[in-house]
Amino acid sequence: MFVTIDIVSAVLSALAFLVWMPLAFLVERLSRRTVHWWLTAGLASLAAKSVATVMLLVTFGWRFAADQVLIEIPFVLLPAVIACLRSDRVMVVRLTAAASLLGFFHAFTVKAETPNVFGYGAMLFLAFLILRAWAIASPRVSRVVRMSAFVLAAVVLAASGFAYGSFTSRWPKRHTMAAAGPSHGHGDRRTAAPSVDLTTLHGPRTGIPDRTFTLTAAETAIKLTSGAPVAAWTFNAQVPGPELRVKQGDLVEVTLVNRLPKEGVTLHWHGLDVPNAEDGVAGLTQDAVRPGGTHIYRFRADRAGTYWYHTHQASSTAVVRGLFGAIVVERAEQAREEFDTVVMSHAWPVGDEPRPAFGAADTLTRKAVQPGTAVRLRLVNTGNNTVSDAEATTFALTGTPYRVAAIDGGEVREPGELRNLRLSLATGGRYDLTFTMPNGPVYLADLAAPGKGLLLSPDGTGTPETPVLSGDFDPAQYGRPAPTPFDASSRFDRQFTIVASDGVGFVDGSLDLIQAFNGRLYPDVPMQMVRKGDLVKMTLINRSRDNHPMHLHGHHALVMSANGRAVTGSPWWIDTLDLPPGTWFEIGFRADNPGLWMDHCHNLDHAAAGMLMHLGYEGVTTPFESGSATGNMPE
């Protein structure tokens, strides 16, 4: 609904511009009756725009309509009303046309965190001065000269704006992310934190590891179960990469070997809160491992749950092609379910369209499971939105009641039985689904790929039935409440508001449809500064028309409210949070893992186009650089 209203509102802004701009040129030559009807059409389009804005305001709240209420409506509608009332309309009509141009510009460009009322007001006042000077000078200048001057001014203005946007948006060939000095805001007068090189923030360097693994990246031609070929990049010549199973508390050592012919590679442990130097982000926490090179990661697996690993070098292309796998941290004292398996949902590049699959299976997979068996399906969404960007990837489990036992590795307290629900899962997110195998078939489906997926049955045969679903799974209301170390009423040391918006803009020198944080793209998004021990609150708002799965490295956050409603179920801890269009969330976390951490949209195409920012601890520095001249390209 948000996307529909927002698009209608933008179209009405365009319509208003298309009515008022021609009228500005023709108003002197048209009859009074014709001008009257044209003014009526212009005012009607603006009235409809106002209605759409009110609908947006009433349905989704002030955060989603503030710009339109403060900028698009008053700056355009008020001059238009005056133009309809005054007998001498020429000046006011032209001013309204200028205002409609600003409204059109605002409707189709990215939005800042707060409406730039002063900036748009200054531009409208400048337009008034120009038009006034034009009106004074025009009787002394021929029509040909006036039109020539107008066309020349328009061309110069457009060319200057394009050149400025193209030049200033180019990404630097070398760029270093470095934490700033003392944090700003909230009356903080603390002294500057001492300088710390993040390479010193590493895992245990000594001690015999409990589990060791070697992952070798290489080009491998694979075939999906349908026979479709994929020119994959793989770990250990398989897709997904090897499943790494360890026990909670294990010291884990992973050796990465790069056998790719040209590309660099890293390992990022998605959801595992490892020390900063082990996080595997090229150009931030390490250099990408070059072809023929190796790198060793060592960390303690402190938190049980389902996680996954993937490269964070050119991840928007490398992850899609297969450089990912699962890592499962089991509780040391916990007995494993009799049937415990990881299901990695992925979208493979086959032809011009992504091909949804579970692992390398893009056809139906059947497995035999005896009735009475305790089953745990660890569902991991590694894709890049196989459906519309305005939607999350959605799954369904039918044939038995089940529980969502864990979300993003965190156990749900007293999860209740569920049936016939849509399970929307953020890209990068994980659900652990548990149930006791019944006497009949159980079907796990990606709703974007009907008839495919995973079918469990007592004899390993059967045909899946089309899921008949009656609702949506809501993590905010699921399970039973439990005490948490903080909540929405706590005193937070740092508070940040992140607004995702979209529109036409420049990215790396090119004009495109862009996704932005607070109206900015990497590397211009300010770093969110914290100190170790700070309690941090983030308000995440999605005013764009696309879905944005937000992933903060190195920390787990508590979701405190969703769309203004407090979370009333089990404590909802996440490392990846889906933001559908028109939604907003309040999350909190303790800054207990010093370093420089990426915080980005895990639709990796969005991140690659600049939709990323960083969480920085004061005083932490990095010796690594990113950019085309360095070979380090994290997204």
Disulfide bonds with the S-S distance in Angstrom:
none
